[in-house]
Each structure stands twice: as structure tokens, then as C-alpha cells.
Amino acid sequence: MVSDPTNGSDDLAAAFAVLSGFLGQQRLTTQLAQVESDLVEANAAKASEVAAQHGLSSELLTAALSVRSKVGRLNDVIHASTISLVLPQILEPGERVTNRPSLGAGNDKSRPFDLETNRRIAEFKGLFASERG
């Protein structure tokens, strides 16, 4: 069993290993579709058997909750890093950022776009989408 998720980086590494092992078995969509099919007509005993058979354990749940609590904002980190790294590459001579960029998820009313310059506006949403399994 993965220990308390608040205990540090060793626990996070262990939790990530459990989660990665589960996610690495096959595409998640395929795996969940199989679990769904196997649960049709299941009673309590069969439901428990199906969960165990597919690795859906309390250890996996604890690991997933631990990883999510630590890296749940990973998309924000990717978004902020990408914009910050690409900005020097896309700004043309004489162009400057005119409004505080929106580096996190979502926009607020004062920042309707990810990036505003004296020449253009830019949205980076969708550039960070990855294939889901």
C-alpha cells in the first residue's frame, strides 16, 4: 500500500510508480471499456473480482489521489513554460507584451487572451493537448 501522500518525495515516487504501472498495461480507454463490460450483471462478489482482476485496488486509488494532489496543475506548468519559452522566439523587433500574459489555465475578464502585444493577440490553448488513452 502507498503510504500517506503528505510524507514527501519518496511517497510520491512510489505512488507514481503504482499509477504508471497501471496506466502502462494498455490504453486506459480500452481497459475501462473491458471493466465496464465485465461489470454487466455483476453482483457484489463479482464486482469485487472484476476490480481486482483489472488492478482497480485501494492502492491504485491512493496512488492516483496522491499524484493528483501533487501534480494536478501539471497542465498549468506546461502552459506557462511553453509560452515563456516561445515568447522570445515569436516577438518581432519592436513588438512588446502590453498586458499581463495568462500563463495559467483559463482566462479572466481582464485577460481574455493568453498573450497581447502591441501588434497582435495569441491563444495557446489546444497546443498542449496530448493523446488520451
N, C-alpha and C positions, 0 to 999 in steps of 0.2 A: 504494500500500500504506500502511496506517496504521502509523505508527511505534511505537516502544516505549511501552507503556501507562504506564510509570512516569515519563515525561518531563513530565507536567504537564497543565494545563487545556486548552492548545491541542490536544494529542493526544487528550484525552478528547472535546473538541468535534468533532474530525474523526471519531473513532470513532463517536460518537453520530450524526453526520450519515450515515455509511455505514449504520449499523444502522437508522436511521429511514427512510432511502431504501428499504431492502429491505422493512421492515415496512409501509411505506406503499403498496406496489404493489397488494396485495389482502389479504383476510383470510388470516392465516397458516395456519389450518386448511385452507382451500381450496387455497392454494399448495402445502402439504406433501402433500395428497392427490393433486394433479396430479403432483408429483415422484415419489411412490410409484408411481403408475400408469405413468409414463414409464419407470421403472426395471425394470418387469417384463420379463424375458427379455433384459436388457441385459448385454452383455459389458463389458470394461474400457473400451474406446473409447467405447461408447455411454453408459456411466455417467459418464464424464468430460464428454461432450457434454451430457447431461441436467443435470448440476450447473452447468455454465457457462450453459446456456440459462436456468436459473432463478435465476441470480445467487448460487449457493452457492459462493463463492470463498474462497480463503485470506484475502483482505482482509476479507470479511464475518466469518469466524471470528475473526480477530484483533480486529476491532472489537467483536464480541459479548463476547469474553473480557475485553477492556479495560473495556467499560461495566459488565459484571457485577462485575468486581473493585472498581470504584469505587462502584457503586450497588446492589450485591447485597442490601443491607439496607434498601432503599427502603421495603418494607412495614413494617419496624420504625419508620422515621421517620414514616410516615403514621399508624400506630397510636398512637405516643407523642404526636404533635402533636394528633391528633383528641381523644384522651382529655384531654390537658392543656387544650385549648381549650373542650371541652364541660363539663368539671368545674365551673367556676364557674356554668354555666347550670343544671346539674341538682341541685346541692347545695341542699337546703332549709334554711330558718332552723333553727339548732340541730344540723344534720347535719354530721358531720365524718368525714374519712377515718381509719379505725382501723388499717389495715395498709398497708404499703408497696405502692403500686399496681404491677401488672405491665404495664409500658409496652412491653416488647419482645415478640418472638414467643415463644409458648409460656408455660406456667406451670411453676413449680417447686413442690415439696411444701409449702414454707412460704407460698406464694401461689397457692392453687388458683383464684382468680378475678382478673380484671383490676382490679376495684375492690371494696373492702369499706368500708362506712361503719358508723356506729353504728345505722343503720336498715335497710340493705339491702346486697345484693351485686349486682355487674353484670359482664356479659361483653360485650365489644365485638367479638368475633370475628365474621366474616361481614358486618359493616357496611362493611368495606373492600374487599370483593370487587368486582372490575371485570369487565366483559365481556371474554372472551378471544376472540381471532380465530383 
